Amino acid sequence: LPANSPAPAAAAMALRSARTLGVVGCAAFVREALSSTTMLKGVSYGPTPVLEPAKASQMPEDDFFCDEAAPMWSSSGRGDLRTIRDMGANLVRLYGNDPRNSHEGFLNEADELGLQVAPGMSDWPYYQKYPGSCKDTDFNCFTQVKPLYLDNLRKGFLTVENRYHRSLRVMNILNEPDLKMPPTATTGGRDGPMKMARALISAFDAMLDAEKELGVTGPLINFTATFSYAICMACERFPGTPALGQMAALDDAMRHPKKYGYEPRNDITASYLARWMHSFNTQNPATDLQHQFLDAYNIAFPSTPVYIGEYHRAKSDQTQDLSTIFAVAERNPLFVGLSFFEFTVSYYKTGSETEFGMFGYGEKVVSTMDYFDAELDVYCLAPVYESDFKLSMAEQVAEVYGGFVNMGKLCEPRMAATTTTTPEQTPAPGRSSTSVAAAPTTTSAPPRPATTAGAAAETVAPTTSAPARSSSGATRRPARSTTFRGHLDRKSTTPEPLEQAPAFDLPMISGVGRFGLPAATVFLASLCAAMSAWWLAPANLPAQPGLHPVSRMAPRRG
């Protein structure tokens, strides 16, 4: 045809329209497939059994889903897992994890109650182990993480048939790595996101290698790395969108590991595309989520689910806020739910860090816990009320989750007074020196200071002295040479709410990270992902190739 003929232009327009309709249709298909899965309604669980920060530094460990912590979580003890189930939750998100301990009892009871479990690797191998942390090996975490995950698999995560325990849903490689590996990953130079991504992909590779060594079979769990809601100014992509820049850097590293200075032993790209779920923590109000994050996320990752690992807008009407956020989830099938932060008040923290717990500790001791070398009291649970709301915080959450709180089993709350640290007082390592929570003395709810912006996590040297002894002075088991106390040294890392909606960046494609879908759905969703990459890629950039299988995970029972 002549160069000036309108036919080529018309043909191009027709092709463009056909491509658009195809992608839109495929996207609708993928969203419909994802919408058939159960919404995550989780509770973040780290019930440190101490009443003041100074006592936390004496804790031998912070692994509270091990068998030794059964007096807190089991039905024969305080019954925390049953309380979580009764509230209507279907997921328990965990923190501390000592792989030397057995976790089979916790997983069994969670399964009996219909709860799924989201454990995480401790911070210890990444930056607390001294010497020999990931920072000592240039942020290559393979040798640190593999033996630990092998122990996790051998001590409860796997059945005797080498299949994953059916209560396990997703494994968190590291909580808020963008604020730890290194702490300047989001605010420093471009080498920060590179180091962060190298740490995550090498740890992921280590976990895959542990699975391979033990011959893991059957449905496989998902993996994630839960980022903060910080804007990553150091990231190459999405420098103005909270959390998304970190996810984009990780995505690029998973696809191009050599670019990040890492030679994987396994096909981490295929496993990432098949098994990954993105996640982040935030305390921003539900009304921020769509324009600040999801609008851009839906374009950037059109087939990878995302959830909030820690969510709680302090001093808000939780019934209203949670109802709003689940309404947002209904409109965004890639957003598959959240874990409410947190189960109990963190008395070992100070300031605004103590305002998130749904339950406080009362005066009554319901049990004692022989926790390695320490004999600890297990206090009754008491309701916590935010501001002047009629319902307790737990009742508000249960109302949205579709469950209930048995108020008859709770006890009267105590008051946590706050005192200023004097020169003679020495706060625990890694904690604020401005205030120390004194022992509670009255029966009113703990005070809730105003929320402040979180600071980046800092490196804390591991405890090397002998663990605390019981009240009788007897040592119940040999002292361990190292301690796993990852989450006891956590600081709040959630930034202040953002004001501006994010600008869209270049789109990218990631894996179809769902589970338990029919083979036909897998194929069509993979085709949709490839079509989306072809269509959404800018004209001057090639689409990222490859089909993306749906991850395999047993859906929630009951």
C-alpha positions, 0 to 999 in steps of 0.5 A: 500500500502507498505510504500515505494510505490510511489502511496501515493506521487503521490496521494498527488501531484495530490491532491496538484495540484487540490487544487492549480488549485481550489484556482487559479480558485476561486481567478480569479472568485472573482477578475472578480466579483470585477472588475465589480464595479466602481473605486473610484475616490475621492477628500478629502474635508476639506475646512477650511475657514481661511487664517492663523493658528491663525484664525483656533484656533478661529473656533467653529467647523470643520464640513464642510458638515453640513447645516451651511457650505452650502455657500461653498459646495452647488450650491447656494454658491461657488459650491464645490460639483459641482466642484468636480463632474465636475472634474470627481470624484465619491466620496467625503471623509470627515473629521470633523463631529459634530453629533449634526449638520444636514448633510442631505443637503450635502448628498442630493446634493451629491446624485443629482450630482451622488457623493458618500460620505465617512464621518468619526467620529471626533477625539473628542471622542477618545482622545480630549474629556476631561474628558471622552475620550476613553483613560480614559476608557482604549481604550474602545470607546463604550460609547463615540461613540454610542451616537454620531453615533446615532445622525449621523443616526438621522440627515441625515445619515438615511432616514425616512424609516430607510434606509441609505442615498443612497449617503453614501458609507463607514464610517471611524471609525477613521483616522490614529488610529495607530498614535493616539490610542495611538501615540506609537501604531506602535513604542512602545511595543506590548500593543500599537497595542492591545489598538489601536485594542480595540479602533477600535473594540469597536467603530465598535461595538458601531456603529452596536449597534446604527444601531440595536437600530434604526432598520436600514434596506435595503442596509448597508454601508461599514466601514473602519479605515484608517491607516497611511503608517507607518511600525508597528514595534510593530505589531506581524505580518507584522512588515516590511510592511507599513500599513499591520501590523496594518490591521493584528492586527485589523483583529485578534481583529475583530475575537478574541475580548476577546483576546484584552480585549473586550466583544462585544455586537454584532457579530462584526466578522460577520459584519467585514467579511461582510462589511469591506474595508481596507484603508490607507493614503500615499504620496509615488509614485505610483511605490512603491505601488505594491512591498511595499504593494499590493503583500503582501496584495493580499496574506493576504486579498485575498477577501477584497477590499482596497483603499487609503483614502488620496493620493498625491505625492506632486510636481509630475506630477499628470497626470502621477502619477495618471495614473500609480496608476490606471494602478496598480489598473487595475492589482489588482482588490482588490485595488478599488481606491483612494481619492486625497488629498486635495480640498483646501490648508490648510492655517491653517497648516504650512510648507509642510502641505500647499502644497497639495491643488488643489485650493487656496483662491483668494482675492474675497469674493463670500459669507459669512457664518453664521457658528454657532457663527462666520461670515466667508468669503467664498473666491473664488477658485484659481488654484494651480500650482506645480513646472513648470507644464503647467496644474494646479493641479486640471486640472491634476487630472481632466484629469485622472478622465475624467472630467474638470475644469471650469477655467473661474469660478476661480479667481487669486491666492494670495500669502501666505508669511511665517514668522518665529514665534517670542517669542511674537507670540504664535502658536495655540495649537498642531501646529508647533512653527517654522513658522506661515503663514502670510496673503496672499498679492500678486497674485502668488501661495503659496510657497511649502516647501520641504516634510518632514516626518510626526510626530505622532498626539498629544493629543489636549485639546478641546476648552472650551472658548466661540466660536468666535462672528460675526463681529457685536458682536452678538451671533447668537445661544447659545454657545456650551459647547464642540466643535468638531474640530478633523481635524483642529489639524491634522498633517501629518503622512505619513512617507518617501518613503520606499526603500526595498520591503516588505518580505511576512509574514504568510497569512490570510483570511478576508471577501469578502468586496464588494457590490451589487453582485448576490447571486451566486457570494456571495456564490462562493466568500465565498467558494473561501475565505474558500478554500484560507484559507485552502490552504494558511494556513501554515502546522503547523497552522489551516486555519481560518474558516468561510464563508465570505458573500459579503457586501451589498451596493448600487453601484454608480448610473450613 
